[in-house]
């Protein structure tokens, strides 16, 4: 949600992979087949969990859209953001097949344990508290309370869904992937400010509604001005230009190799003509 699926990629364990690859050659065919089935089941479990999360997010988005509680501007914002990101990926920051991309690593920012704790706090503050607030409003029949927090949850659901989708696609370069949480966070800060103003102006809303809104405003403001802009975005551009330089260097090396091969082939022909 704060670039979570982009910043904190699943940790790889190269030692275990290398060991399993080395021992696989020593297995008999039956053991090797059983080993491959275990690996496929693990991958299938991870992909299945991801699909379940994405389906839940799609369900949230459809419910929020059909409820009529999300303003028109917030409804069209994901379409505008997606179109803008596609244009950037085609025209401004096309993906390059660098070393990091060839290894399948989509990680931009390596998160420490403290950063992971920060992400967990953000998940609780940004997702669970507003969701509980909205569900409580539905239970009480308080449409005004539901209307004040629903736009934030709608945009957050779209952000997480977009991050999950593009993080596994090589079509999108690191700067484009980094702009997803940046664009959505900027928009959601304005939505949260409207939420807080609505709580203070409407005295009928519960007192803890103001706390939830202020907590979200503080967290996502820190997330934007302390993490996304000064740290996450520069790392994305640094990786992008490094991959671009690697791609250009490899292309130049291939051109030199091709030119040398053509020169070597033409040299014997010239020697024969001279004889």
C-alpha positions as CSV (number, residue, x, y, z in Angstrom):
1,X,0.0,0.0,0.0
2,X,2.9,2.3,0.5
3,X,4.8,0.6,-2.3
4,X,4.6,-2.5,-0.2
5,X,4.4,-5.0,-3.0
6,X,7.1,-3.1,-4.9
7,X,9.5,-2.2,-2.1
8,X,9.4,-5.5,-0.2
9,X,9.8,-8.3,-2.6
10,X,9.8,-11.9,-1.3
11,X,13.1,-12.8,0.1
12,X,15.2,-15.1,-2.0
13,X,17.4,-17.9,-0.6
14,X,20.1,-18.6,-3.2
15,X,22.0,-21.0,-1.0
16,X,19.0,-23.3,-0.6
17,X,18.2,-23.1,-4.3
18,X,21.7,-23.9,-5.3
19,X,21.8,-26.8,-2.9
20,X,18.5,-28.2,-4.2
21,X,19.6,-27.8,-7.8
22,X,22.9,-29.7,-7.0
23,X,21.2,-32.5,-5.2
24,X,18.5,-32.9,-7.9
25,X,21.0,-34.4,-10.3
26,X,21.8,-37.1,-7.7
27,X,18.1,-38.2,-7.4
28,X,16.6,-41.1,-9.2
29,X,13.8,-40.3,-11.6
30,X,11.0,-41.0,-9.1
31,X,12.6,-38.7,-6.4
32,X,13.2,-36.0,-9.0
33,X,9.6,-36.1,-10.1
34,X,8.5,-35.9,-6.5
35,X,10.8,-32.9,-5.9
36,X,9.4,-31.1,-9.0
37,X,5.9,-31.7,-7.8
38,X,6.7,-30.2,-4.4
39,X,8.2,-27.1,-6.0
40,X,5.2,-26.7,-8.3
41,X,2.8,-27.0,-5.4
42,X,4.7,-24.3,-3.5
43,X,4.6,-22.0,-6.5
44,X,1.0,-22.8,-7.0
45,X,0.2,-22.0,-3.4
46,X,1.9,-18.6,-3.6
47,X,0.1,-17.7,-6.9
48,X,-3.2,-19.0,-5.5
49,X,-2.8,-16.8,-2.4
50,X,-2.0,-13.8,-4.7
51,X,-5.1,-14.5,-6.8
52,X,-7.3,-14.7,-3.7
53,X,-6.0,-11.3,-2.5
54,X,-6.6,-9.8,-5.9
55,X,-10.1,-11.2,-6.0
56,X,-10.9,-9.8,-2.6
57,X,-9.6,-6.4,-3.8
58,X,-11.8,-6.6,-6.9
59,X,-14.8,-7.4,-4.7
60,X,-14.1,-4.4,-2.5
61,X,-13.7,-2.1,-5.6
62,X,-17.0,-3.4,-7.1
63,X,-18.9,-3.0,-3.8
64,X,-17.6,0.5,-3.2
65,X,-18.3,1.5,-6.8
66,X,-21.8,0.2,-6.8
67,X,-22.6,1.7,-3.4
68,X,-22.7,5.2,-4.7
69,X,-20.6,6.4,-1.8
70,X,-17.5,7.2,-3.9
71,X,-17.4,10.6,-5.6
72,X,-17.1,10.7,-9.4
73,X,-13.6,12.2,-9.3
74,X,-12.3,9.3,-7.2
75,X,-14.1,6.8,-9.5
76,X,-12.3,8.1,-12.6
77,X,-8.9,8.6,-10.9
78,X,-7.7,5.0,-11.2
79,X,-8.6,5.0,-14.9
80,X,-6.6,8.3,-15.4
81,X,-3.7,6.9,-13.3
82,X,-3.6,3.6,-15.2
83,X,-3.6,5.4,-18.6
84,X,-0.9,7.8,-17.5
85,X,1.3,4.9,-16.3
86,X,0.8,3.0,-19.6
87,X,1.9,6.2,-21.5
88,X,5.0,6.6,-19.3
89,X,5.9,2.9,-19.8
90,X,5.7,3.4,-23.6
91,X,7.0,6.9,-24.2
92,X,9.1,8.1,-21.2
93,X,10.5,5.1,-19.3
94,X,10.4,1.9,-21.4
95,X,11.6,-1.2,-19.7
96,X,15.2,-2.4,-20.3
97,X,16.3,-6.0,-20.1
98,X,19.0,-5.4,-17.5
99,X,20.7,-7.9,-15.2
100,X,18.2,-7.4,-12.5
101,X,15.3,-8.0,-14.8
102,X,16.9,-11.1,-16.3
103,X,17.2,-12.6,-12.8
104,X,13.5,-12.0,-12.2
105,X,14.0,-9.7,-9.2
106,X,11.5,-6.9,-9.0
107,X,12.7,-5.5,-5.7
108,X,13.4,-1.7,-5.7
109,X,14.0,-1.1,-2.0
110,X,15.4,-3.7,0.3
111,X,13.3,-3.5,3.5
112,X,14.8,-4.2,6.9
113,X,12.9,-5.6,9.9
114,X,12.1,-2.1,11.1
115,X,10.8,-1.2,7.7
116,X,8.6,-4.4,7.7
117,X,7.2,-3.3,11.1
118,X,6.5,0.1,9.6
119,X,4.6,-1.6,6.8
120,X,2.6,-3.7,9.3
121,X,1.6,-0.5,11.2
122,X,0.6,1.1,7.9
123,X,-1.6,-1.8,7.0
124,X,-3.3,-1.6,10.4
125,X,-3.8,2.1,10.2
126,X,-4.6,2.5,6.5
127,X,-6.6,-0.6,5.9
128,X,-8.0,-2.4,9.0
129,X,-9.0,0.7,11.0
130,X,-10.9,2.4,8.2
131,X,-12.5,-0.9,7.2
132,X,-13.7,-1.5,10.7
133,X,-15.0,2.0,10.8
134,X,-17.0,1.5,7.6
135,X,-18.3,-1.9,8.7
136,X,-19.3,-0.4,12.0
137,X,-21.1,2.4,10.1
138,X,-23.0,-0.2,8.0
139,X,-24.0,-2.0,11.2
140,X,-25.3,1.2,12.8
141,X,-27.0,2.3,9.7
142,X,-24.8,5.5,9.7
143,X,-24.5,6.4,6.0
144,X,-22.6,9.6,6.7
145,X,-19.9,7.7,8.6
146,X,-19.6,5.2,5.7
147,X,-19.5,7.9,3.1
148,X,-16.6,9.8,4.8
149,X,-14.2,6.8,4.8
150,X,-15.2,4.8,1.7
151,X,-13.3,6.9,-0.9
152,X,-10.0,6.3,1.0
153,X,-10.7,2.5,1.1
154,X,-11.7,2.5,-2.6
155,X,-8.4,4.2,-3.7
156,X,-6.3,2.1,-1.4
157,X,-7.9,-1.1,-2.8
158,X,-7.1,0.1,-6.3
159,X,-3.6,1.0,-5.4
160,X,-2.8,-2.4,-3.8
161,X,-4.4,-4.2,-6.8
162,X,-2.4,-2.1,-9.3
163,X,0.9,-2.7,-7.3
164,X,0.2,-6.5,-7.2
165,X,-0.4,-6.6,-11.0
166,X,2.5,-4.5,-12.3
167,X,5.1,-5.8,-9.9
168,X,5.1,-9.1,-11.8
169,X,5.2,-7.6,-15.3
170,X,8.5,-6.8,-17.0
171,X,6.6,-4.3,-19.2
172,X,6.8,-1.7,-16.5
173,X,10.2,-0.2,-15.5
174,X,11.1,0.7,-11.9
175,X,10.2,4.4,-12.2
176,X,6.7,3.6,-13.5
177,X,6.2,1.0,-10.7
178,X,7.4,3.5,-8.1
179,X,4.9,6.1,-9.4
180,X,1.9,3.9,-8.5
181,X,2.1,4.4,-4.7
182,X,3.2,8.0,-5.2
183,X,0.2,9.0,-7.4
184,X,-2.3,7.2,-5.2
185,X,-0.9,8.5,-1.9
186,X,-1.0,12.1,-3.1
187,X,-4.6,11.7,-4.0
188,X,-5.5,9.9,-0.9
189,X,-4.0,12.5,1.4
190,X,-6.5,15.0,-0.1
191,X,-9.3,12.4,0.4
192,X,-8.2,11.9,4.1
193,X,-8.2,15.7,4.7
194,X,-11.8,15.8,3.4
195,X,-12.6,12.8,5.8
196,X,-11.2,14.7,8.8
197,X,-13.0,17.9,7.9
198,X,-16.2,16.0,7.5
199,X,-15.7,14.4,11.0
200,X,-15.1,17.8,12.6
201,X,-18.1,19.5,10.9
202,X,-20.5,16.7,11.6
203,X,-20.8,16.4,15.4
204,X,-23.0,13.3,15.1
205,X,-20.1,11.1,14.0
206,X,-18.3,9.0,16.8
207,X,-15.3,10.6,18.4
208,X,-12.9,7.9,17.3
209,X,-13.6,8.7,13.7
210,X,-11.4,11.8,14.0
211,X,-8.6,9.7,15.5
212,X,-8.7,7.2,12.6
213,X,-8.6,10.1,10.1
214,X,-5.7,11.9,11.8
215,X,-3.8,8.7,12.2
216,X,-4.1,8.0,8.4
217,X,-3.1,11.6,7.5
218,X,0.0,11.4,9.8
219,X,1.1,8.0,8.5
220,X,0.6,8.6,4.8
221,X,2.1,12.1,5.0
222,X,5.2,10.6,6.6
223,X,5.1,7.8,4.0
224,X,5.0,10.3,1.2
225,X,7.5,12.9,2.3
226,X,10.0,10.7,4.3
227,X,10.0,7.4,2.3
228,X,8.4,7.6,-1.2
229,X,9.9,10.9,-2.5
230,X,13.4,11.0,-0.9
231,X,14.2,7.3,-0.8
232,X,11.9,5.0,-2.9
233,X,11.7,7.1,-6.1
234,X,15.5,7.9,-6.3
235,X,16.2,4.1,-5.9
236,X,13.8,3.4,-8.7
237,X,15.5,5.9,-11.1
238,X,18.9,4.7,-10.1
239,X,18.0,1.1,-10.9
240,X,16.4,2.2,-14.2
241,X,19.4,4.1,-15.5
242,X,21.7,1.3,-14.4
243,X,19.7,-1.2,-16.4
244,X,19.6,1.2,-19.3
245,X,23.4,1.5,-19.3
246,X,23.8,-2.3,-19.0
247,X,21.5,-2.8,-21.9
248,X,23.4,-0.2,-24.1
249,X,26.7,-1.7,-23.1
250,X,25.6,-5.2,-24.0
251,X,24.2,-4.0,-27.3
252,X,27.4,-2.2,-28.2
253,X,29.4,-5.4,-27.3
254,X,27.1,-7.5,-29.5
255,X,27.6,-5.0,-32.4
256,X,31.4,-5.2,-32.0
257,X,31.3,-9.0,-31.9
258,X,29.2,-9.1,-35.0
259,X,31.5,-6.7,-36.8
260,X,34.5,-8.7,-35.8
261,X,32.9,-11.9,-37.0
262,X,32.1,-10.3,-40.4
263,X,35.7,-9.0,-40.6
264,X,37.1,-12.5,-39.8
265,X,34.9,-14.1,-42.5
266,X,35.9,-11.5,-45.2
267,X,39.7,-11.8,-44.4
268,X,40.1,-15.4,-45.9
269,X,38.2,-14.4,-49.0
270,X,40.5,-11.4,-49.5
271,X,43.6,-13.7,-49.0
272,X,42.3,-16.2,-51.6
273,X,41.8,-13.4,-54.2
274,X,45.3,-12.1,-53.6
275,X,46.7,-15.6,-54.2
